[in-house]
Amino acid sequence: MISALSARFNILCLSALLTLIISCNAMTETLELSTLEWPPFTGSQLIDAGITSQIVEQALSYEGHKLNVTVLPWNRAIRMVKIGNIVGYFPEYMMTSNDFLFSNSLGMSPIGLLERKAKPIVWSKESDLNQYVLGVVNGFVNTVKIDKMILDGSQKYETANNERQNILKLAAGRIDTIVIDVNVYQYLKSDPQVAKITPLVQMNKKVLKQKSLHIAFGNNPQGEKWLAIINRGLSKFDVQATMDASIQKTIQP
């Protein structure tokens, strides 16, 4: 009799455990985001898809959810969200938009101007850059002032498909300076082609802006749902300290 009761009790416990496991799994969802090749922050060849991806994944883990990242060309990554095929894209700078909802910060990173050592640029305000040909990446947000100057035609500029192409154009003297994230440039120094020309270029001493990185969700009910989830997760750890530690490990002096 005791043995039968014990067996029944064990079965009930096992059943309750299985029910709990199934219930927990049912509540676990996967956030689908698009991104680009932008090492060390994001990229298909990076550990866990890059530093910023790791931060997003950590935030989701606190809320019991998972992350799936699709790496695409930047303009396509944004378009996939606009047409509703993906919930959000990242990392994006904060901007005024009716199309997107922006998460809390995934970390701050400085953007500056890369220049040729032989012809350093001189500027105190962004409008001083009008005398130079500026290199920017197609589809990237720069600063509000620079993007406005490009739009109104006062800023001479050339576009490139990516940061690496821009650096090589600069070294070849085709442009005078480029807008680039400082940490991205430090990482790209390890690229074989970029490494060859690094003696020719340098970061301008004046930083353009400290920019925060965000997830841009589609402005719809799904976007609102995931925005609340990710912001709760981000509030549970020191995001900037996590980013700084990851950059320190990823970018070699």
C-alpha positions in Angstrom: 0.0 0.0 0.0 2.8 2.4 0.9 4.6 1.5 -2.2 1.6 2.2 -4.4 1.0 5.6 -2.7 4.7 6.4 -3.1 4.5 5.5 -6.8 1.4 7.6 -7.3 3.0 10.6 -5.5 6.1 10.3 -7.7 3.9 10.2 -10.8 2.0 13.3 -9.6 5.3 15.2 -9.0 6.6 14.2 -12.4 3.4 15.3 -14.0 3.5 18.7 -12.2 7.2 19.1 -13.2 6.4 18.4 -16.9 3.5 20.8 -16.8 5.7 23.5 -15.4 8.4 22.9 -18.0 5.9 23.0 -20.8 4.3 26.1 -19.4 7.7 27.9 -19.1 8.6 26.9 -22.7 5.3 28.1 -23.9 6.0 31.5 -22.4 9.5 31.8 -23.9 9.4 33.7 -27.2 12.1 34.6 -29.7 12.7 38.2 -30.7 13.5 38.4 -34.4 15.8 41.4 -35.3 17.7 42.4 -38.3 21.2 43.9 -38.2 24.3 44.5 -40.4 28.0 43.7 -40.6 29.3 46.4 -38.3 32.1 44.8 -36.1 32.7 44.9 -33.3 29.0 45.7 -32.5 27.3 43.3 -34.9 28.3 40.7 -37.5 27.8 37.2 -38.7 31.4 36.2 -38.0 31.6 37.6 -34.5 31.1 35.7 -31.2 27.4 35.6 -30.5 26.9 38.1 -33.4 28.8 40.9 -31.7 28.9 43.1 -28.6 25.5 44.8 -29.1 23.8 41.5 -29.9 25.2 40.0 -26.7 23.7 43.0 -24.7 20.3 42.5 -26.4 20.5 38.7 -25.7 21.4 39.3 -22.0 18.4 41.8 -21.6 16.0 39.2 -23.1 17.3 36.4 -20.9 16.3 38.4 -17.8 12.7 38.4 -19.2 12.8 34.7 -20.2 13.1 35.2 -24.0 15.6 34.5 -26.7 17.1 36.4 -29.6 17.5 35.5 -33.3 19.5 37.9 -35.5 19.5 38.1 -39.3 22.5 39.9 -40.8 21.6 41.9 -43.9 22.8 44.9 -45.9 21.9 47.9 -43.8 19.2 49.5 -46.1 17.5 46.0 -46.4 17.7 45.5 -42.6 15.7 48.7 -42.1 13.3 47.9 -45.0 12.4 44.5 -43.5 11.1 46.3 -40.4 9.3 49.0 -42.4 7.3 46.3 -44.4 6.6 44.3 -41.3 8.7 41.2 -42.0 10.8 41.7 -38.9 9.9 43.3 -35.6 13.0 45.6 -35.3 16.5 46.3 -36.4 19.7 47.4 -34.5 22.0 49.1 -33.7 20.5 52.5 -34.6 21.2 56.0 -33.4 18.2 57.8 -31.8 16.4 60.0 -34.2 12.9 61.6 -34.7 10.7 59.1 -36.6 7.1 58.2 -36.9 8.0 54.8 -38.3 10.0 53.5 -35.4 10.0 53.1 -31.6 13.4 53.3 -30.0 14.6 51.1 -27.0 16.6 52.4 -24.1 20.3 52.7 -24.8 22.4 49.6 -25.7 25.5 51.6 -24.8 27.3 54.7 -25.9 30.1 55.0 -28.4 32.0 58.0 -29.8 31.9 58.9 -33.5 34.6 61.1 -34.9 36.5 62.0 -38.1 39.2 59.9 -39.7 41.7 62.0 -41.6 45.0 61.7 -43.6 48.0 62.4 -41.4 49.5 64.4 -44.3 46.4 66.6 -44.6 44.7 66.9 -41.2 41.4 68.8 -41.2 40.8 71.9 -39.1 37.3 72.6 -37.7 35.6 73.9 -34.6 32.0 73.6 -35.7 30.3 71.2 -38.1 29.7 73.8 -40.7 33.5 74.1 -41.0 33.4 70.7 -42.7 31.8 72.2 -45.8 35.2 73.0 -47.2 36.1 69.3 -47.2 34.8 66.3 -49.2 33.2 64.1 -46.5 32.9 60.3 -46.8 29.8 58.7 -45.4 28.3 55.2 -45.6 25.1 54.9 -47.6 22.1 54.7 -45.4 23.9 55.5 -42.1 22.8 58.3 -39.8 25.7 60.7 -39.0 24.9 63.7 -36.8 21.7 65.8 -37.2 23.8 68.8 -38.4 25.9 66.8 -40.9 22.8 65.0 -42.3 21.0 68.3 -42.7 24.0 69.9 -44.5 24.2 66.9 -46.9 20.4 67.2 -47.5 20.5 71.0 -48.3 23.6 70.6 -50.5 26.0 72.7 -48.4 28.2 69.7 -47.5 30.3 68.1 -50.2 30.2 64.3 -49.7 30.7 60.8 -51.3 29.0 57.6 -50.2 30.5 54.2 -49.7 28.9 50.8 -49.1 30.7 50.2 -45.8 33.3 51.6 -43.4 36.2 49.6 -44.9 35.6 51.0 -48.4 35.4 54.5 -46.9 38.8 54.1 -45.1 40.5 52.9 -48.3 39.0 55.8 -50.3 40.4 58.2 -47.7 43.9 56.7 -47.8 43.8 57.0 -51.6 43.0 60.7 -51.3 39.6 60.5 -53.0 38.0 62.2 -50.0 39.3 64.4 -47.2 37.8 62.8 -44.1 35.2 60.3 -43.1 32.6 60.0 -40.3 33.3 56.8 -38.4 32.6 55.2 -35.0 35.9 55.2 -33.1 35.5 51.6 -31.9 34.6 50.4 -35.4 37.8 51.9 -36.7 39.9 50.4 -33.9 38.4 47.0 -34.8 38.9 47.4 -38.6 42.6 48.0 -38.1 43.0 44.3 -37.9 41.6 44.0 -41.5 44.6 43.1 -43.8 43.9 45.9 -46.3 43.1 48.5 -43.7 46.2 47.5 -41.7 48.4 48.4 -44.7 47.2 52.0 -44.8 46.8 52.8 -41.1 50.2 54.6 -41.1 48.6 57.1 -43.5 45.5 58.0 -41.4 44.5 59.0 -37.9 41.5 60.0 -35.9 41.0 63.7 -35.6 41.5 64.8 -32.0 38.0 66.4 -31.7 35.1 63.9 -31.2 32.0 64.7 -33.2 29.6 63.2 -30.8 29.0 60.5 -28.2 26.1 58.5 -29.7 23.9 56.0 -28.0 22.9 52.8 -29.8 19.3 51.5 -29.8 16.9 48.9 -31.2 14.4 50.5 -33.6 11.1 48.6 -33.5 8.3 49.0 -35.9 5.7 51.4 -34.7 3.0 48.8 -34.2 1.5 46.6 -31.4 4.3 44.0 -31.8 6.9 46.7 -31.6 5.3 48.2 -28.5 5.2 44.7 -26.9 8.9 44.0 -27.5 9.9 47.5 -26.6 8.5 47.1 -23.1 10.1 43.7 -22.7 13.6 44.8 -23.8 13.5 47.9 -21.7 12.7 45.9 -18.6 15.6 43.6 -19.3 18.0 46.5 -20.0 17.1 48.0 -16.6 18.4 44.9 -14.8 22.1 45.4 -15.5 24.7 48.0 -16.2 24.6 48.2 -20.0 27.5 50.6 -20.5 29.8 48.7 -18.2 29.0 45.5 -20.1 29.8 47.2 -23.4 33.0 48.8 -22.2 34.2 45.4 -20.9 33.4 43.7 -24.1 35.1 46.4 -26.2 38.2 46.1 -24.0 38.3 42.3 -24.7 37.5 42.5 -28.4 39.7 45.4 -29.6 43.4 44.8 -29.1 45.6 47.8 -28.4 
